[in-house]
Amino acid sequence: MKTARAVAACLAASLLAAGCGTVDGQAGSTGGDTFSFAIKSDPGLLDPAQFHNTATYTTLSLAYDTLVNIDRDGRVVSGLAQKWDVKPSSVTFTLRRGVTCADGSPVTASTIAANVDYITDPATNSPAIGVVVPEGLTAKADDAAGTVTLSTPKPFALILQSTRYLFMVCGKGLKDRSLLKGSTSGSGPFQLTEARPNQSYTFIRRKDYTWGPGGATASDPAMPGSVVLKVVGSESTAANLLLSHQLNAAQFAGPDRARVTNVPRISTTVQANGTQEFFFHQGKGHPGHDPAVRKALLHAVDLHALGQIATAGTGQRPTGLVLKPNPCPGDTVTGHLPAYDLHAAEAALDAAGWRHSGDGVRSKDGQKLTIRMIYGTSGGETMAAAAEYLADAWKKVGVEVRLRALSDASYDEVEAVTQDWDVDWAPLGVTLPTQLIGSLSGPFTPDGGNFAHLTNTTYEELTAEASKLPGASGCTLWARSESALFESGDLVPVVDKTLTTAAYNATFRITAGLFDPTSIRMTGAEK
């Protein structure tokens, strides 16, 4: 069974691992060179309707366009569309004239509609439905007017922003999707010319490209003539290649980031790379069903120390659940979580009727206060250490804690089907607040995506109201809805992981895992 959280996590993993940021290199353009970038796994199937892994998003962003783009400040700017008219349940785009696919065919309103029709067709079984693409989305094209209208059955607040993640297939690939198994068919500034699975993917620049973000073109001679994505599974190997100038850029989440920092001719930036949080199961019979217990358990934990352990000291204080650039920026976390206070934790558990027994474990009505916590083995040693720290903190106030590390393959089964857990360390990074609703409210699993059985009426009321308001007009309500989750102890944001992006003799921008291809510049002569 694939829950809404699992699908969102799949998207989040793709976006998180690729990170976001801008990296500056050295002055002095050589132009026309090859830009080489390390991706951590093979992108697999290259059909945009079937995103596969982290590398897929990064790879596709070179060859495909979207209706709109997001600039470094989080503002919506033009893409295939030059202007748009947003209403609560629809958005009408006026397309740029003269846009062509890599094979020379025109990109029209009907091209956009055909993409939407394919993704929303149940037979496609696209994982984007309900995450990137709103449920019930339809498209109506008017080629004569050059407009396409996307509509939803009910108001969808961020319908405009959601199109940033819809890559538009055109030309031959639109007619025969089988061509996309190992090639691209897009209108973007680069075209895939060679695919060597598990080794490298080579793209060449389209010099006729003039419809990038905000009208950007591919005519700057400092843009690389080609881009090579090299599959490098080991961060240690990527660091070696970067230091020996066999790569122009790579990203690092682990200790190898230190090797490429403060190195001559290598520029680095560090960005937040998604929030790590844990959930309390609030179903009947679970300790987290009682809000007093949730609050007590949070009083017992130094969340800052926990976050530093989980990230080996590289984490940042979390400010919300949505990845940057967040359409509703702000801090929804500070002041909305219980402070670290062991005395308050003890007092709250006493007041809730949980008393110390002879073995040091609290009990109530003959039942011990036991917490079963699950976490993923993919988090490595730091995640295991964080779980141990959390267990020790709760043991100090009389809680029996049973830790269970799960592989990715078995996580969905335990989390959503058997439900054998009370606390779930489950990162849930998303690009829009609307993507959280199916996992944090509504029907419980297995009937819906609400895997933690949350029933926060304040959150439900605020998101229902915010969903009716287009764009920024609903941001205050979205922010309040997130804070309501934290105040109730429904989920607990612990720390933002970070990612170091390093570049040698190049500059570029990559945001939420997507390249801005027209931003790539070669900046140094030395090879």
Backbone hydrogen bonds, N-H to C=O, Kabsch-Sander energy under -0.5 kcal/mol:
donor,donor_aa,acceptor,acceptor_aa,energy
3,T,1,M,-0.6
7,V,3,T,-2.3
8,A,4,A,-2.7
9,A,5,R,-2.8
10,C,6,A,-2.0
11,L,7,V,-2.1
12,A,8,A,-3.2
13,A,9,A,-3.1
14,S,10,C,-1.7
15,L,11,L,-2.3
16,L,12,A,-4.0
17,A,13,A,-2.0
18,A,14,S,-0.8
19,G,15,L,-1.2
19,G,16,L,-0.8
21,G,510,I,-2.6
23,V,508,F,-2.0
32,G,221,P,-0.8
32,G,223,M,-1.7
35,F,226,S,-2.4
36,S,34,T,-0.6
37,F,228,V,-2.4
38,A,249,A,-1.9
39,I,230,K,-2.7
46,L,180,L,-1.3
50,Q,47,D,-2.4
56,T,53,N,-0.7
57,Y,53,N,-1.2
58,T,54,T,-1.4
59,T,55,A,-2.7
60,L,56,T,-2.8
61,S,57,Y,-1.8
62,L,59,T,-1.3
63,A,59,T,-0.6
63,A,60,L,-0.8
64,Y,60,L,-1.8
67,L,163,T,-0.6
69,N,77,V,-2.8
71,D,75,R,-2.7
74,G,71,D,-2.2
77,V,69,N,-3.0
79,G,67,L,-1.0
79,G,81,A,-1.7
80,L,66,T,-2.2
81,A,67,L,-2.3
82,Q,94,T,-2.6
83,K,94,T,-1.2
85,D,92,T,-2.1
87,K,90,S,-3.3
90,S,87,K,-1.1
91,V,150,L,-2.1
92,T,85,D,-2.3
93,F,91,V,-0.5
93,F,148,V,-3.0
94,T,83,K,-2.6
95,L,93,F,-0.6
95,L,146,G,-2.9
96,R,80,L,-3.0
99,V,96,R,-0.6
101,C,105,S,-3.6
102,A,186,G,-2.1
104,G,101,C,-2.2
107,V,99,V,-2.3
108,T,106,P,-0.6
112,I,108,T,-1.5
113,A,109,A,-2.3
114,A,110,S,-2.2
115,N,111,T,-1.6
116,V,112,I,-2.0
117,D,113,A,-2.7
118,Y,114,A,-2.0
119,I,115,N,-2.3
120,T,116,V,-2.4
121,D,117,D,-0.8
124,T,121,D,-2.0
125,N,121,D,-0.8
126,S,119,I,-0.6
129,I,126,S,-1.4
130,G,133,V,-3.5
131,V,128,A,-1.9
132,V,128,A,-1.9
133,V,128,A,-2.7
137,L,134,P,-1.6
138,T,151,S,-2.3
140,K,149,T,-2.0
142,D,147,T,-2.8
146,G,142,D,-1.6
147,T,142,D,-1.9
148,V,93,F,-1.8
149,T,140,K,-2.6
150,L,91,V,-2.6
150,L,148,V,-0.5
151,S,138,T,-2.2
152,T,89,S,-2.4
156,F,88,P,-2.4
159,I,156,F,-1.4
162,S,158,L,-1.9
163,T,159,I,-0.7
163,T,160,L,-1.1
164,R,161,Q,-1.5
165,Y,162,S,-1.4
166,L,163,T,-1.6
167,F,165,Y,-0.8
168,M,65,D,-2.4
169,V,167,F,-0.7
170,C,185,S,-2.7
173,G,170,C,-0.8
174,L,170,C,-0.5
174,L,171,G,-0.9
175,K,171,G,-0.9
175,K,172,K,-0.5
176,D,172,K,-2.0
179,L,176,D,-1.9
180,L,177,R,-1.9
181,K,178,S,-1.4
182,G,179,L,-0.7
188,G,63,A,-2.5
190,F,62,L,-1.5
191,Q,204,I,-2.4
193,T,202,T,-3.1
194,E,202,T,-1.6
196,R,194,E,-0.5
196,R,200,S,-2.9
199,Q,196,R,-2.4
200,S,196,R,-1.9
201,Y,229,L,-1.9
202,T,194,E,-2.8
203,F,227,V,-2.9
204,I,191,Q,-2.3
205,R,225,G,-2.3
206,R,189,P,-3.0
207,K,205,R,-0.8
209,Y,206,R,-1.5
212,G,216,A,-3.1
214,G,78,S,-1.2
215,G,212,G,-2.7
216,A,213,P,-1.0
218,A,209,Y,-2.2
223,M,220,D,-2.1
225,G,33,D,-1.6
226,S,33,D,-1.3
227,V,203,F,-2.0
228,V,35,F,-2.8
229,L,201,Y,-2.9
229,L,227,V,-0.5
230,K,37,F,-2.5
230,K,228,V,-0.7
231,V,199,Q,-2.7
232,V,39,I,-3.1
232,V,230,K,-0.8
238,A,234,S,-2.2
239,A,235,E,-2.3
240,N,236,S,-2.0
241,L,237,T,-2.5
242,L,238,A,-2.4
243,L,239,A,-2.8
244,S,240,N,-1.7
245,H,242,L,-1.5
246,Q,241,L,-3.3
247,L,241,L,-0.9
248,N,36,S,-1.7
249,A,36,S,-1.3
250,A,502,A,-1.9
252,F,500,T,-2.8
257,R,254,G,-1.7
258,A,255,P,-1.6
259,R,256,D,-0.9
260,V,256,D,-0.7
260,V,257,R,-0.8
261,T,258,A,-0.7
263,V,260,V,-0.6
266,I,263,V,-2.0
267,S,265,R,-0.5
267,S,503,A,-2.5
269,T,501,T,-1.8
271,Q,499,L,-2.1
273,N,497,K,-4.2
276,Q,495,V,-3.3
277,E,275,T,-0.5
278,F,492,V,-1.4
279,F,424,D,-2.5
280,F,490,D,-1.5
281,H,422,D,-2.7
282,Q,452,A,-2.6
286,H,283,G,-1.9
289,H,286,H,-2.1
290,D,287,P,-1.6
293,V,290,D,-0.6
294,R,290,D,-1.8
295,K,291,P,-2.3
296,A,292,A,-2.2
297,L,293,V,-2.6
298,L,294,R,-1.7
299,H,295,K,-2.1
300,A,296,A,-1.2
301,V,298,L,-1.5
303,L,301,V,-1.2
306,L,302,D,-2.3
307,G,303,L,-2.4
308,Q,304,H,-2.0
309,I,305,A,-2.0
310,A,306,L,-2.3
311,T,307,G,-1.1
312,A,309,I,-1.0
313,G,308,Q,-2.8
314,T,311,T,-1.5
316,Q,496,D,-2.5
323,L,430,V,-3.6
332,T,319,T,-2.9
332,T,330,G,-0.7
336,H,333,V,-2.3
341,D,299,H,-2.7
341,D,339,A,-0.5
345,A,341,D,-2.1
346,E,342,L,-2.6
347,A,343,H,-2.5
348,A,344,A,-2.4
349,L,345,A,-2.1
350,D,346,E,-2.3
351,A,347,A,-2.5
352,A,348,A,-1.5
353,G,350,D,-1.6
354,W,349,L,-2.5
355,R,353,G,-0.8
355,R,363,S,-2.4
357,S,361,V,-0.6
360,G,357,S,-1.9
362,R,398,G,-3.2
363,S,355,R,-2.4
364,K,367,Q,-2.4
367,Q,364,K,-1.7
369,L,362,R,-2.9
370,T,368,K,-1.3
371,I,400,E,-3.1
373,M,371,I,-0.7
373,M,402,R,-2.4
374,I,423,V,-2.4
375,Y,404,R,-1.7
377,T,406,L,-2.7
379,G,376,G,-1.4
380,G,377,T,-2.0
383,M,379,G,-0.9
384,A,380,G,-1.9
385,A,381,E,-2.3
386,A,382,T,-2.1
387,A,383,M,-2.3
388,E,384,A,-2.0
389,Y,385,A,-2.2
390,L,386,A,-2.4
391,A,387,A,-2.4
392,D,388,E,-2.5
393,A,389,Y,-2.2
394,W,390,L,-1.9
395,K,391,A,-2.2
396,K,392,D,-1.6
397,V,394,W,-0.9
398,G,395,K,-1.7
399,V,394,W,-1.7
400,E,369,L,-2.6
401,V,399,V,-0.5
402,R,371,I,-2.9
403,L,401,V,-0.5
404,R,373,M,-2.0
406,L,375,Y,-2.9
410,S,407,S,-0.6
411,Y,407,S,-1.1
412,D,408,D,-0.7
414,V,410,S,-1.8
415,E,411,Y,-3.0
416,A,412,D,-2.6
417,V,412,D,-0.7
417,V,413,E,-1.4
418,T,413,E,-2.4
419,Q,414,V,-1.2
420,D,414,V,-0.7
421,W,419,Q,-1.9
422,D,372,R,-3.7
423,V,372,R,-2.1
424,D,279,F,-2.1
425,W,374,I,-2.3
426,A,277,E,-1.0
426,A,424,D,-1.2
428,L,275,T,-0.5
430,V,321,L,-1.0
435,Q,432,L,-1.5
436,L,433,P,-1.5
437,I,433,P,-0.5
437,I,434,T,-0.7
439,S,436,L,-1.2
440,L,436,L,-1.6
441,S,437,I,-1.1
445,T,450,N,-1.1
447,D,444,F,-1.4
448,G,444,F,-1.0
450,N,443,P,-1.9
451,F,449,G,-2.1
452,A,439,S,-0.5
453,H,450,N,-1.3
457,T,455,T,-1.0
460,E,456,N,-2.3
461,E,457,T,-2.6
462,L,458,T,-2.5
463,T,459,Y,-2.6
464,A,460,E,-1.8
465,E,461,E,-1.8
466,A,462,L,-2.7
467,S,463,T,-2.2
468,K,465,E,-1.2
469,L,466,A,-1.7
471,G,157,A,-2.0
473,S,470,P,-1.4
474,G,471,G,-1.5
475,C,472,A,-1.7
478,W,474,G,-2.2
479,A,475,C,-2.5
480,R,476,T,-2.1
481,S,477,L,-2.1
482,E,478,W,-1.8
483,S,479,A,-2.2
484,A,480,R,-1.9
485,L,481,S,-1.2
485,L,482,E,-0.7
486,F,482,E,-1.5
487,E,483,S,-2.6
488,S,484,A,-1.4
489,G,486,F,-0.9
490,D,485,L,-2.4
491,L,485,L,-0.6
492,V,278,F,-2.7
494,V,276,Q,-3.2
495,V,276,Q,-1.3
496,D,316,Q,-3.1
497,K,274,G,-2.3
497,K,495,V,-0.6
499,L,271,Q,-2.2
500,T,252,F,-3.0
501,T,269,T,-2.4
501,T,499,L,-0.6
502,A,250,A,-2.7
502,A,500,T,-0.5
503,A,267,S,-2.5
504,Y,248,N,-3.5
505,N,265,R,-0.9
505,N,503,A,-0.5
507,T,521,R,-2.3
508,F,23,V,-1.2
509,R,516,D,-0.5
510,I,21,G,-2.7
511,T,514,L,-2.5
513,G,19,G,-3.0
514,L,511,T,-2.2
515,F,513,G,-0.5
516,D,509,R,-2.5
519,S,516,D,-2.3
520,I,517,P,-1.3
521,R,507,T,-2.6
522,M,222,A,-2.7
523,T,505,N,-1.7
524,G,505,N,-0.8
